[in-house]
Amino acid sequence: MQINSTAPNAMNTSLQGMQRSSQQVTAASETIARDSTRAGGLNVEALVSLVEGEQTYAANAKAFSASSRMLGVLLDIEA
């Protein structure tokens, strides 16, 4: 049986998504912190971006976990 590169590619894609989501959360958090010190209240777009980044990170983490399990099963079958 030959194991193709699908699982590692899925893992890399998930890791990249987690990194982008982390950057999005950081940027949104900084915007919220900066804007909360000014008069005028909260930046709704930044709040939405924060929640979106958190959810996207969680989805990518689940995809990474599934890819890792899949690779483990393939290696167990091959062994």
mmCIF file of the N, C-alpha and C atoms, coordinates in Angstrom:
data_MODEL
# 
_entry.id   MODEL 
# 
loop_
_atom_site.group_PDB 
_atom_site.id 
_atom_site.type_symbol 
_atom_site.label_atom_id 
_atom_site.label_alt_id 
_atom_site.label_comp_id 
_atom_site.label_asym_id 
_atom_site.label_entity_id 
_atom_site.label_seq_id 
_atom_site.pdbx_PDB_ins_code 
_atom_site.Cartn_x 
_atom_site.Cartn_y 
_atom_site.Cartn_z 
_atom_site.occupancy 
_atom_site.B_iso_or_equiv 
_atom_site.pdbx_formal_charge 
_atom_site.auth_seq_id 
_atom_site.auth_comp_id 
_atom_site.auth_asym_id 
_atom_site.auth_atom_id 
_atom_site.pdbx_PDB_model_num 
ATOM 1   N N  . MET A 1 1  ? 0.845   -1.179 0.000  1.00 0.00 ? 1  MET A N  1 
ATOM 2   C CA . MET A 1 1  ? 0.000   0.000  0.000  1.00 0.00 ? 1  MET A CA 1 
ATOM 3   C C  . MET A 1 1  ? 0.889   1.241  0.000  1.00 0.00 ? 1  MET A C  1 
ATOM 4   N N  . GLN A 1 2  ? 0.505   2.208  -0.777 1.00 0.00 ? 2  GLN A N  1 
ATOM 5   C CA . GLN A 1 2  ? 1.272   3.439  -0.867 1.00 0.00 ? 2  GLN A CA 1 
ATOM 6   C C  . GLN A 1 2  ? 0.500   4.565  -0.191 1.00 0.00 ? 2  GLN A C  1 
ATOM 7   N N  . ILE A 1 3  ? 1.173   5.302  0.685  1.00 0.00 ? 3  ILE A N  1 
ATOM 8   C CA . ILE A 1 3  ? 0.551   6.441  1.362  1.00 0.00 ? 3  ILE A CA 1 
ATOM 9   C C  . ILE A 1 3  ? 0.917   7.684  0.579  1.00 0.00 ? 3  ILE A C  1 
ATOM 10  N N  . ASN A 1 4  ? -0.112  8.366  0.066  1.00 0.00 ? 4  ASN A N  1 
ATOM 11  C CA . ASN A 1 4  ? 0.178   9.595  -0.675 1.00 0.00 ? 4  ASN A CA 1 
ATOM 12  C C  . ASN A 1 4  ? 0.341   10.762 0.292  1.00 0.00 ? 4  ASN A C  1 
ATOM 13  N N  . SER A 1 5  ? 0.514   11.930 -0.224 1.00 0.00 ? 5  SER A N  1 
ATOM 14  C CA . SER A 1 5  ? 0.828   13.090 0.617  1.00 0.00 ? 5  SER A CA 1 
ATOM 15  C C  . SER A 1 5  ? -0.410  13.878 1.030  1.00 0.00 ? 5  SER A C  1 
ATOM 16  N N  . THR A 1 6  ? -1.590  13.304 0.963  1.00 0.00 ? 6  THR A N  1 
ATOM 17  C CA . THR A 1 6  ? -2.809  14.036 1.301  1.00 0.00 ? 6  THR A CA 1 
ATOM 18  C C  . THR A 1 6  ? -2.838  14.453 2.760  1.00 0.00 ? 6  THR A C  1 
ATOM 19  N N  . ALA A 1 7  ? -2.545  13.542 3.671  1.00 0.00 ? 7  ALA A N  1 
ATOM 20  C CA . ALA A 1 7  ? -2.616  13.861 5.101  1.00 0.00 ? 7  ALA A CA 1 
ATOM 21  C C  . ALA A 1 7  ? -1.628  14.964 5.493  1.00 0.00 ? 7  ALA A C  1 
ATOM 22  N N  . PRO A 1 8  ? -0.351  14.840 5.111  1.00 0.00 ? 8  PRO A N  1 
ATOM 23  C CA . PRO A 1 8  ? 0.570   15.943 5.453  1.00 0.00 ? 8  PRO A CA 1 
ATOM 24  C C  . PRO A 1 8  ? 0.155   17.278 4.842  1.00 0.00 ? 8  PRO A C  1 
ATOM 25  N N  . ASN A 1 9  ? -0.365  17.259 3.619  1.00 0.00 ? 9  ASN A N  1 
ATOM 26  C CA . ASN A 1 9  ? -0.820  18.505 2.998  1.00 0.00 ? 9  ASN A CA 1 
ATOM 27  C C  . ASN A 1 9  ? -1.989  19.096 3.781  1.00 0.00 ? 9  ASN A C  1 
ATOM 28  N N  . ALA A 1 10 ? -2.912  18.245 4.205  1.00 0.00 ? 10 ALA A N  1 
ATOM 29  C CA . ALA A 1 10 ? -4.043  18.723 4.999  1.00 0.00 ? 10 ALA A CA 1 
ATOM 30  C C  . ALA A 1 10 ? -3.557  19.289 6.324  1.00 0.00 ? 10 ALA A C  1 
ATOM 31  N N  . MET A 1 11 ? -2.553  18.653 6.905  1.00 0.00 ? 11 MET A N  1 
ATOM 32  C CA . MET A 1 11 ? -2.009  19.147 8.175  1.00 0.00 ? 11 MET A CA 1 
ATOM 33  C C  . MET A 1 11 ? -1.346  20.508 7.977  1.00 0.00 ? 11 MET A C  1 
ATOM 34  N N  . ASN A 1 12 ? -0.589  20.650 6.904  1.00 0.00 ? 12 ASN A N  1 
ATOM 35  C CA . ASN A 1 12 ? 0.069   21.931 6.630  1.00 0.00 ? 12 ASN A CA 1 
ATOM 36  C C  . ASN A 1 12 ? -0.945  23.035 6.369  1.00 0.00 ? 12 ASN A C  1 
ATOM 37  N N  . THR A 1 13 ? -1.988  22.706 5.617  1.00 0.00 ? 13 THR A N  1 
ATOM 38  C CA . THR A 1 13 ? -3.031  23.684 5.332  1.00 0.00 ? 13 THR A CA 1 
ATOM 39  C C  . THR A 1 13 ? -3.719  24.120 6.624  1.00 0.00 ? 13 THR A C  1 
ATOM 40  N N  . SER A 1 14 ? -3.980  23.161 7.497  1.00 0.00 ? 14 SER A N  1 
ATOM 41  C CA . SER A 1 14 ? -4.611  23.479 8.784  1.00 0.00 ? 14 SER A CA 1 
ATOM 42  C C  . SER A 1 14 ? -3.704  24.353 9.644  1.00 0.00 ? 14 SER A C  1 
ATOM 43  N N  . LEU A 1 15 ? -2.420  24.023 9.675  1.00 0.00 ? 15 LEU A N  1 
ATOM 44  C CA . LEU A 1 15 ? -1.476  24.837 10.453 1.00 0.00 ? 15 LEU A CA 1 
ATOM 45  C C  . LEU A 1 15 ? -1.401  26.267 9.920  1.00 0.00 ? 15 LEU A C  1 
ATOM 46  N N  . GLN A 1 16 ? -1.385  26.404 8.607  1.00 0.00 ? 16 GLN A N  1 
ATOM 47  C CA . GLN A 1 16 ? -1.363  27.744 8.014  1.00 0.00 ? 16 GLN A CA 1 
ATOM 48  C C  . GLN A 1 16 ? -2.634  28.513 8.362  1.00 0.00 ? 16 GLN A C  1 
ATOM 49  N N  . GLY A 1 17 ? -3.768  27.823 8.340  1.00 0.00 ? 17 GLY A N  1 
ATOM 50  C CA . GLY A 1 17 ? -5.025  28.453 8.724  1.00 0.00 ? 17 GLY A CA 1 
ATOM 51  C C  . GLY A 1 17 ? -5.028  28.884 10.177 1.00 0.00 ? 17 GLY A C  1 
ATOM 52  N N  . MET A 1 18 ? -4.434  28.064 11.044 1.00 0.00 ? 18 MET A N  1 
ATOM 53  C CA . MET A 1 18 ? -4.339  28.421 12.461 1.00 0.00 ? 18 MET A CA 1 
ATOM 54  C C  . MET A 1 18 ? -3.461  29.652 12.644 1.00 0.00 ? 18 MET A C  1 
ATOM 55  N N  . GLN A 1 19 ? -2.370  29.724 11.887 1.00 0.00 ? 19 GLN A N  1 
ATOM 56  C CA . GLN A 1 19 ? -1.488  30.887 11.984 1.00 0.00 ? 19 GLN A CA 1 
ATOM 57  C C  . GLN A 1 19 ? -2.194  32.158 11.518 1.00 0.00 ? 19 GLN A C  1 
ATOM 58  N N  . ARG A 1 20 ? -2.910  32.064 10.388 1.00 0.00 ? 20 ARG A N  1 
ATOM 59  C CA . ARG A 1 20 ? -3.645  33.239 9.890  1.00 0.00 ? 20 ARG A CA 1 
ATOM 60  C C  . ARG A 1 20 ? -4.729  33.664 10.878 1.00 0.00 ? 20 ARG A C  1 
ATOM 61  N N  . SER A 1 21 ? -5.416  32.689 11.449 1.00 0.00 ? 21 SER A N  1 
ATOM 62  C CA . SER A 1 21 ? -6.469  32.996 12.417 1.00 0.00 ? 21 SER A CA 1 
ATOM 63  C C  . SER A 1 21 ? -5.894  33.650 13.660 1.00 0.00 ? 21 SER A C  1 
ATOM 64  N N  . SER A 1 22 ? -4.748  33.160 14.101 1.00 0.00 ? 22 SER A N  1 
ATOM 65  C CA . SER A 1 22 ? -4.090  33.745 15.264 1.00 0.00 ? 22 SER A CA 1 
ATOM 66  C C  . SER A 1 22 ? -3.708  35.198 14.998 1.00 0.00 ? 22 SER A C  1 
ATOM 67  N N  . GLN A 1 23 ? -3.200  35.463 13.802 1.00 0.00 ? 23 GLN A N  1 
ATOM 68  C CA . GLN A 1 23 ? -2.858  36.838 13.428 1.00 0.00 ? 23 GLN A CA 1 
ATOM 69  C C  . GLN A 1 23 ? -4.104  37.717 13.370 1.00 0.00 ? 23 GLN A C  1 
ATOM 70  N N  . GLN A 1 24 ? -5.207  37.157 12.869 1.00 0.00 ? 24 GLN A N  1 
ATOM 71  C CA . GLN A 1 24 ? -6.465  37.898 12.797 1.00 0.00 ? 24 GLN A CA 1 
ATOM 72  C C  . GLN A 1 24 ? -6.965  38.246 14.194 1.00 0.00 ? 24 GLN A C  1 
ATOM 73  N N  . VAL A 1 25 ? -6.894  37.284 15.107 1.00 0.00 ? 25 VAL A N  1 
ATOM 74  C CA . VAL A 1 25 ? -7.337  37.519 16.486 1.00 0.00 ? 25 VAL A CA 1 
ATOM 75  C C  . VAL A 1 25 ? -6.464  38.582 17.145 1.00 0.00 ? 25 VAL A C  1 
ATOM 76  N N  . THR A 1 26 ? -5.164  38.506 16.918 1.00 0.00 ? 26 THR A N  1 
ATOM 77  C CA . THR A 1 26 ? -4.251  39.494 17.495 1.00 0.00 ? 26 THR A CA 1 
ATOM 78  C C  . THR A 1 26 ? -4.563  40.895 16.974 1.00 0.00 ? 26 THR A C  1 
ATOM 79  N N  . ALA A 1 27 ? -4.738  41.010 15.665 1.00 0.00 ? 27 ALA A N  1 
ATOM 80  C CA . ALA A 1 27 ? -5.027  42.320 15.074 1.00 0.00 ? 27 ALA A CA 1 
ATOM 81  C C  . ALA A 1 27 ? -6.360  42.866 15.576 1.00 0.00 ? 27 ALA A C  1 
ATOM 82  N N  . ALA A 1 28 ? -7.376  42.022 15.643 1.00 0.00 ? 28 ALA A N  1 
ATOM 83  C CA . ALA A 1 28 ? -8.691  42.461 16.119 1.00 0.00 ? 28 ALA A CA 1 
ATOM 84  C C  . ALA A 1 28 ? -8.617  42.878 17.588 1.00 0.00 ? 28 ALA A C  1 
ATOM 85  N N  . SER A 1 29 ? -7.882  42.113 18.382 1.00 0.00 ? 29 SER A N  1 
ATOM 86  C CA . SER A 1 29 ? -7.737  42.442 19.805 1.00 0.00 ? 29 SER A CA 1 
ATOM 87  C C  . SER A 1 29 ? -7.051  43.788 19.999 1.00 0.00 ? 29 SER A C  1 
ATOM 88  N N  . GLU A 1 30 ? -6.017  44.013 19.192 1.00 0.00 ? 30 GLU A N  1 
ATOM 89  C CA . GLU A 1 30 ? -5.308  45.292 19.282 1.00 0.00 ? 30 GLU A CA 1 
ATOM 90  C C  . GLU A 1 30 ? -6.224  46.450 18.892 1.00 0.00 ? 30 GLU A C  1 
ATOM 91  N N  . THR A 1 31 ? -7.028  46.246 17.859 1.00 0.00 ? 31 THR A N  1 
ATOM 92  C CA . THR A 1 31 ? -7.971  47.281 17.426 1.00 0.00 ? 31 THR A CA 1 
ATOM 93  C C  . THR A 1 31 ? -8.996  47.562 18.516 1.00 0.00 ? 31 THR A C  1 
ATOM 94  N N  . ILE A 1 32 ? -9.526  46.505 19.110 1.00 0.00 ? 32 ILE A N  1 
ATOM 95  C CA . ILE A 1 32 ? -10.514 46.663 20.178 1.00 0.00 ? 32 ILE A CA 1 
ATOM 96  C C  . ILE A 1 32 ? -9.900  47.400 21.362 1.00 0.00 ? 32 ILE A C  1 
ATOM 97  N N  . ALA A 1 33 ? -8.682  47.020 21.746 1.00 0.00 ? 33 ALA A N  1 
ATOM 98  C CA . ALA A 1 33 ? -8.016  47.674 22.872 1.00 0.00 ? 33 ALA A CA 1 
ATOM 99  C C  . ALA A 1 33 ? -7.745  49.147 22.581 1.00 0.00 ? 33 ALA A C  1 
ATOM 100 N N  . ARG A 1 34 ? -7.286  49.425 21.372 1.00 0.00 ? 34 ARG A N  1 
ATOM 101 C CA . ARG A 1 34 ? -6.982  50.809 20.982 1.00 0.00 ? 34 ARG A CA 1 
ATOM 102 C C  . ARG A 1 34 ? -8.260  51.649 20.943 1.00 0.00 ? 34 ARG A C  1 
ATOM 103 N N  . ASP A 1 35 ? -9.316  51.101 20.339 1.00 0.00 ? 35 ASP A N  1 
ATOM 104 C CA . ASP A 1 35 ? -10.560 51.860 20.176 1.00 0.00 ? 35 ASP A CA 1 
ATOM 105 C C  . ASP A 1 35 ? -11.328 52.015 21.480 1.00 0.00 ? 35 ASP A C  1 
ATOM 106 N N  . SER A 1 36 ? -11.143 51.091 22.404 1.00 0.00 ? 36 SER A N  1 
ATOM 107 C CA . SER A 1 36 ? -11.892 51.181 23.668 1.00 0.00 ? 36 SER A CA 1 
ATOM 108 C C  . SER A 1 36 ? -11.380 52.323 24.543 1.00 0.00 ? 36 SER A C  1 
ATOM 109 N N  . THR A 1 37 ? -10.153 52.791 24.279 1.00 0.00 ? 37 THR A N  1 
ATOM 110 C CA . THR A 1 37 ? -9.617  53.913 25.048 1.00 0.00 ? 37 THR A CA 1 
ATOM 111 C C  . THR A 1 37 ? -10.089 55.244 24.485 1.00 0.00 ? 37 THR A C  1 
ATOM 112 N N  . ARG A 1 38 ? -10.648 55.209 23.281 1.00 0.00 ? 38 ARG A N  1 
ATOM 113 C CA . ARG A 1 38 ? -11.152 56.430 22.646 1.00 0.00 ? 38 ARG A CA 1 
ATOM 114 C C  . ARG A 1 38 ? -12.643 56.567 22.919 1.00 0.00 ? 38 ARG A C  1 
ATOM 115 N N  . ALA A 1 39 ? -13.123 57.749 22.793 1.00 0.00 ? 39 ALA A N  1 
ATOM 116 C CA . ALA A 1 39 ? -14.566 57.977 22.916 1.00 0.00 ? 39 ALA A CA 1 
ATOM 117 C C  . ALA A 1 39 ? -15.254 57.416 21.683 1.00 0.00 ? 39 ALA A C  1 
ATOM 118 N N  . GLY A 1 40 ? -16.451 56.931 21.854 1.00 0.00 ? 40 GLY A N  1 
ATOM 119 C CA . GLY A 1 40 ? -17.196 56.427 20.700 1.00 0.00 ? 40 GLY A CA 1 
ATOM 120 C C  . GLY A 1 40 ? -17.536 54.959 20.791 1.00 0.00 ? 40 GLY A C  1 
ATOM 121 N N  . GLY A 1 41 ? -17.026 54.267 21.792 1.00 0.00 ? 41 GLY A N  1 
ATOM 122 C CA . GLY A 1 41 ? -17.418 52.882 21.986 1.00 0.00 ? 41 GLY A CA 1 
ATOM 123 C C  . GLY A 1 41 ? -16.580 51.879 21.226 1.00 0.00 ? 41 GLY A C  1 
ATOM 124 N N  . LEU A 1 42 ? -17.148 50.687 21.085 1.00 0.00 ? 42 LEU A N  1 
ATOM 125 C CA . LEU A 1 42 ? -16.429 49.561 20.492 1.00 0.00 ? 42 LEU A CA 1 
ATOM 126 C C  . LEU A 1 42 ? -16.533 49.547 18.971 1.00 0.00 ? 42 LEU A C  1 
ATOM 127 N N  . ASN A 1 43 ? -15.552 48.980 18.373 1.00 0.00 ? 43 ASN A N  1 
ATOM 128 C CA . ASN A 1 43 ? -15.496 48.801 16.931 1.00 0.00 ? 43 ASN A CA 1 
ATOM 129 C C  . ASN A 1 43 ? -16.161 47.459 16.609 1.00 0.00 ? 43 ASN A C  1 
ATOM 130 N N  . VAL A 1 44 ? -17.364 47.520 16.050 1.00 0.00 ? 44 VAL A N  1 
ATOM 131 C CA . VAL A 1 44 ? -18.133 46.299 15.778 1.00 0.00 ? 44 VAL A CA 1 
ATOM 132 C C  . VAL A 1 44 ? -17.412 45.405 14.770 1.00 0.00 ? 44 VAL A C  1 
ATOM 133 N N  . GLU A 1 45 ? -16.799 45.986 13.767 1.00 0.00 ? 45 GLU A N  1 
ATOM 134 C CA . GLU A 1 45 ? -16.071 45.193 12.774 1.00 0.00 ? 45 GLU A CA 1 
ATOM 135 C C  . GLU A 1 45 ? -14.941 44.413 13.423 1.00 0.00 ? 45 GLU A C  1 
ATOM 136 N N  . ALA A 1 46 ? -14.252 45.025 14.373 1.00 0.00 ? 46 ALA A N  1 
ATOM 137 C CA . ALA A 1 46 ? -13.166 44.337 15.062 1.00 0.00 ? 46 ALA A CA 1 
ATOM 138 C C  . ALA A 1 46 ? -13.706 43.207 15.940 1.00 0.00 ? 46 ALA A C  1 
ATOM 139 N N  . LEU A 1 47 ? -14.854 43.441 16.565 1.00 0.00 ? 47 LEU A N  1 
ATOM 140 C CA . LEU A 1 47 ? -15.469 42.380 17.372 1.00 0.00 ? 47 LEU A CA 1 
ATOM 141 C C  . LEU A 1 47 ? -15.853 41.184 16.508 1.00 0.00 ? 47 LEU A C  1 
ATOM 142 N N  . VAL A 1 48 ? -16.444 41.455 15.346 1.00 0.00 ? 48 VAL A N  1 
ATOM 143 C CA . VAL A 1 48 ? -16.819 40.380 14.422 1.00 0.00 ? 48 VAL A CA 1 
ATOM 144 C C  . VAL A 1 48 ? -15.566 39.651 13.944 1.00 0.00 ? 48 VAL A C  1 
ATOM 145 N N  . SER A 1 49 ? -14.521 40.381 13.625 1.00 0.00 ? 49 SER A N  1 
ATOM 146 C CA . SER A 1 49 ? -13.268 39.777 13.183 1.00 0.00 ? 49 SER A CA 1 
ATOM 147 C C  . SER A 1 49 ? -12.660 38.910 14.278 1.00 0.00 ? 49 SER A C  1 
ATOM 148 N N  . LEU A 1 50 ? -12.768 39.345 15.524 1.00 0.00 ? 50 LEU A N  1 
ATOM 149 C CA . LEU A 1 50 ? -12.253 38.567 16.644 1.00 0.00 ? 50 LEU A CA 1 
ATOM 150 C C  . LEU A 1 50 ? -12.977 37.229 16.752 1.00 0.00 ? 50 LEU A C  1 
ATOM 151 N N  . VAL A 1 51 ? -14.291 37.259 16.719 1.00 0.00 ? 51 VAL A N  1 
ATOM 152 C CA . VAL A 1 51 ? -15.077 36.023 16.820 1.00 0.00 ? 51 VAL A CA 1 
ATOM 153 C C  . VAL A 1 51 ? -14.816 35.124 15.611 1.00 0.00 ? 51 VAL A C  1 
ATOM 154 N N  . GLU A 1 52 ? -14.755 35.724 14.429 1.00 0.00 ? 52 GLU A N  1 
ATOM 155 C CA . GLU A 1 52 ? -14.473 34.954 13.222 1.00 0.00 ? 52 GLU A CA 1 
ATOM 156 C C  . GLU A 1 52 ? -13.113 34.261 13.323 1.00 0.00 ? 52 GLU A C  1 
ATOM 157 N N  . GLY A 1 53 ? -12.116 34.989 13.789 1.00 0.00 ? 53 GLY A N  1 
ATOM 158 C CA . GLY A 1 53 ? -10.781 34.410 13.944 1.00 0.00 ? 53 GLY A CA 1 
ATOM 159 C C  . GLY A 1 53 ? -10.759 33.272 14.944 1.00 0.00 ? 53 GLY A C  1 
ATOM 160 N N  . GLU A 1 54 ? -11.477 33.418 16.041 1.00 0.00 ? 54 GLU A N  1 
ATOM 161 C CA . GLU A 1 54 ? -11.543 32.355 17.046 1.00 0.00 ? 54 GLU A CA 1 
ATOM 162 C C  . GLU A 1 54 ? -12.197 31.102 16.471 1.00 0.00 ? 54 GLU A C  1 
ATOM 163 N N  . GLN A 1 55 ? -13.302 31.283 15.756 1.00 0.00 ? 55 GLN A N  1 
ATOM 164 C CA . GLN A 1 55 ? -14.003 30.136 15.192 1.00 0.00 ? 55 GLN A CA 1 
ATOM 165 C C  . GLN A 1 55 ? -13.211 29.474 14.070 1.00 0.00 ? 55 GLN A C  1 
ATOM 166 N N  . THR A 1 56 ? -12.549 30.273 13.269 1.00 0.00 ? 56 THR A N  1 
ATOM 167 C CA . THR A 1 56 ? -11.733 29.724 12.192 1.00 0.00 ? 56 THR A CA 1 
ATOM 168 C C  . THR A 1 56 ? -10.547 28.950 12.761 1.00 0.00 ? 56 THR A C  1 
ATOM 169 N N  . TYR A 1 57 ? -9.960  29.455 13.831 1.00 0.00 ? 57 TYR A N  1 
ATOM 170 C CA . TYR A 1 57 ? -8.855  28.749 14.486 1.00 0.00 ? 57 TYR A CA 1 
ATOM 171 C C  . TYR A 1 57 ? -9.330  27.397 14.996 1.00 0.00 ? 57 TYR A C  1 
ATOM 172 N N  . ALA A 1 58 ? -10.482 27.381 15.658 1.00 0.00 ? 58 ALA A N  1 
ATOM 173 C CA . ALA A 1 58 ? -11.026 26.129 16.196 1.00 0.00 ? 58 ALA A CA 1 
ATOM 174 C C  . ALA A 1 58 ? -11.310 25.130 15.074 1.00 0.00 ? 58 ALA A C  1 
ATOM 175 N N  . ALA A 1 59 ? -11.855 25.599 13.965 1.00 0.00 ? 59 ALA A N  1 
ATOM 176 C CA . ALA A 1 59 ? -12.141 24.706 12.837 1.00 0.00 ? 59 ALA A CA 1 
ATOM 177 C C  . ALA A 1 59 ? -10.853 24.126 12.253 1.00 0.00 ? 59 ALA A C  1 
ATOM 178 N N  . ASN A 1 60 ? -9.831  24.960 12.121 1.00 0.00 ? 60 ASN A N  1 
ATOM 179 C CA . ASN A 1 60 ? -8.549  24.472 11.605 1.00 0.00 ? 60 ASN A CA 1 
ATOM 180 C C  . ASN A 1 60 ? -7.891  23.498 12.571 1.00 0.00 ? 60 ASN A C  1 
ATOM 181 N N  . ALA A 1 61 ? -8.040  23.733 13.859 1.00 0.00 ? 61 ALA A N  1 
ATOM 182 C CA . ALA A 1 61 ? -7.483  22.811 14.850 1.00 0.00 ? 61 ALA A CA 1 
ATOM 183 C C  . ALA A 1 61 ? -8.162  21.448 14.755 1.00 0.00 ? 61 ALA A C  1 
ATOM 184 N N  . LYS A 1 62 ? -9.466  21.433 14.542 1.00 0.00 ? 62 LYS A N  1 
ATOM 185 C CA . LYS A 1 62 ? -10.185 20.163 14.378 1.00 0.00 ? 62 LYS A CA 1 
ATOM 186 C C  . LYS A 1 62 ? -9.751  19.460 13.095 1.00 0.00 ? 62 LYS A C  1 
ATOM 187 N N  . ALA A 1 63 ? -9.563  20.212 12.031 1.00 0.00 ? 63 ALA A N  1 
ATOM 188 C CA . ALA A 1 63 ? -9.102  19.622 10.773 1.00 0.00 ? 63 ALA A CA 1 
ATOM 189 C C  . ALA A 1 63 ? -7.700  19.043 10.933 1.00 0.00 ? 63 ALA A C  1 
ATOM 190 N N  . PHE A 1 64 ? -6.842  19.743 11.659 1.00 0.00 ? 64 PHE A N  1 
ATOM 191 C CA . PHE A 1 64 ? -5.492  19.241 11.916 1.00 0.00 ? 64 PHE A CA 1 
ATOM 192 C C  . PHE A 1 64 ? -5.550  17.941 12.711 1.00 0.00 ? 64 PHE A C  1 
ATOM 193 N N  . SER A 1 65 ? -6.388  17.920 13.736 1.00 0.00 ? 65 SER A N  1 
ATOM 194 C CA . SER A 1 65 ? -6.536  16.725 14.564 1.00 0.00 ? 65 SER A CA 1 
ATOM 195 C C  . SER A 1 65 ? -7.037  15.535 13.741 1.00 0.00 ? 65 SER A C  1 
ATOM 196 N N  . ALA A 1 66 ? -8.014  15.774 12.886 1.00 0.00 ? 66 ALA A N  1 
ATOM 197 C CA . ALA A 1 66 ? -8.546  14.702 12.034 1.00 0.00 ? 66 ALA A CA 1 
ATOM 198 C C  . ALA A 1 66 ? -7.467  14.204 11.071 1.00 0.00 ? 66 ALA A C  1 
ATOM 199 N N  . SER A 1 67 ? -6.687  15.098 10.505 1.00 0.00 ? 67 SER A N  1 
ATOM 200 C CA . SER A 1 67 ? -5.608  14.706 9.598  1.00 0.00 ? 67 SER A CA 1 
ATOM 201 C C  . SER A 1 67 ? -4.550  13.890 10.319 1.00 0.00 ? 67 SER A C  1 
ATOM 202 N N  . SER A 1 68 ? -4.252  14.297 11.533 1.00 0.00 ? 68 SER A N  1 
ATOM 203 C CA . SER A 1 68 ? -3.265  13.574 12.331 1.00 0.00 ? 68 SER A CA 1 
ATOM 204 C C  . SER A 1 68 ? -3.740  12.158 12.637 1.00 0.00 ? 68 SER A C  1 
ATOM 205 N N  . ARG A 1 69 ? -5.013  12.042 13.020 1.00 0.00 ? 69 ARG A N  1 
ATOM 206 C CA . ARG A 1 69 ? -5.570  10.707 13.291 1.00 0.00 ? 69 ARG A CA 1 
ATOM 207 C C  . ARG A 1 69 ? -5.569  9.852  12.024 1.00 0.00 ? 69 ARG A C  1 
ATOM 208 N N  . MET A 1 70 ? -5.923  10.458 10.897 1.00 0.00 ? 70 MET A N  1 
ATOM 209 C CA . MET A 1 70 ? -5.955  9.731  9.631  1.00 0.00 ? 70 MET A CA 1 
ATOM 210 C C  . MET A 1 70 ? -4.557  9.218  9.278  1.00 0.00 ? 70 MET A C  1 
ATOM 211 N N  . LEU A 1 71 ? -3.560  10.054 9.442  1.00 0.00 ? 71 LEU A N  1 
ATOM 212 C CA . LEU A 1 71 ? -2.190  9.641  9.157  1.00 0.00 ? 71 LEU A CA 1 
ATOM 213 C C  . LEU A 1 71 ? -1.771  8.515  10.099 1.00 0.00 ? 71 LEU A C  1 
ATOM 214 N N  . GLY A 1 72 ? -2.152  8.613  11.358 1.00 0.00 ? 72 GLY A N  1 
ATOM 215 C CA . GLY A 1 72 ? -1.842  7.562  12.326 1.00 0.00 ? 72 GLY A CA 1 
ATOM 216 C C  . GLY A 1 72 ? -2.465  6.232  11.930 1.00 0.00 ? 72 GLY A C  1 
ATOM 217 N N  . VAL A 1 73 ? -3.704  6.261  11.485 1.00 0.00 ? 73 VAL A N  1 
ATOM 218 C CA . VAL A 1 73 ? -4.377  5.035  11.049 1.00 0.00 ? 73 VAL A CA 1 
ATOM 219 C C  . VAL A 1 73 ? -3.675  4.450  9.825  1.00 0.00 ? 73 VAL A C  1 
ATOM 220 N N  . LEU A 1 74 ? -3.311  5.302  8.883  1.00 0.00 ? 74 LEU A N  1 
ATOM 221 C CA . LEU A 1 74 ? -2.618  4.826  7.697  1.00 0.00 ? 74 LEU A CA 1 
ATOM 222 C C  . LEU A 1 74 ? -1.282  4.194  8.051  1.00 0.00 ? 74 LEU A C  1 
ATOM 223 N N  . LEU A 1 75 ? -0.574  4.793  8.984  1.00 0.00 ? 75 LEU A N  1 
ATOM 224 C CA . LEU A 1 75 ? 0.716   4.236  9.392  1.00 0.00 ? 75 LEU A CA 1 
ATOM 225 C C  . LEU A 1 75 ? 0.523   2.921  10.132 1.00 0.00 ? 75 LEU A C  1 
ATOM 226 N N  . ASP A 1 76 ? -0.531  2.820  10.931 1.00 0.00 ? 76 ASP A N  1 
ATOM 227 C CA . ASP A 1 76 ? -0.816  1.558  11.633 1.00 0.00 ? 76 ASP A CA 1 
ATOM 228 C C  . ASP A 1 76 ? -1.138  0.446  10.632 1.00 0.00 ? 76 ASP A C  1 
ATOM 229 N N  . ILE A 1 77 ? -1.884  0.779  9.587  1.00 0.00 ? 77 ILE A N  1 
ATOM 230 C CA . ILE A 1 77 ? -2.240  -0.208 8.564  1.00 0.00 ? 77 ILE A CA 1 
ATOM 231 C C  . ILE A 1 77 ? -0.993  -0.654 7.815  1.00 0.00 ? 77 ILE A C  1 
ATOM 232 N N  . GLU A 1 78 ? -0.128  0.299  7.514  1.00 0.00 ? 78 GLU A N  1 
ATOM 233 C CA . GLU A 1 78 ? 1.076   0.010  6.760  1.00 0.00 ? 78 GLU A CA 1 
ATOM 234 C C  . GLU A 1 78 ? 2.069   -0.821 7.569  1.00 0.00 ? 78 GLU A C  1 
ATOM 235 N N  . ALA A 1 79 ? 2.088   -0.648 8.882  1.00 0.00 ? 79 ALA A N  1 
ATOM 236 C CA . ALA A 1 79 ? 3.083   -1.315 9.738  1.00 0.00 ? 79 ALA A CA 1 
ATOM 237 C C  . ALA A 1 79 ? 2.879   -2.783 9.868  1.00 0.00 ? 79 ALA A C  1 
# 
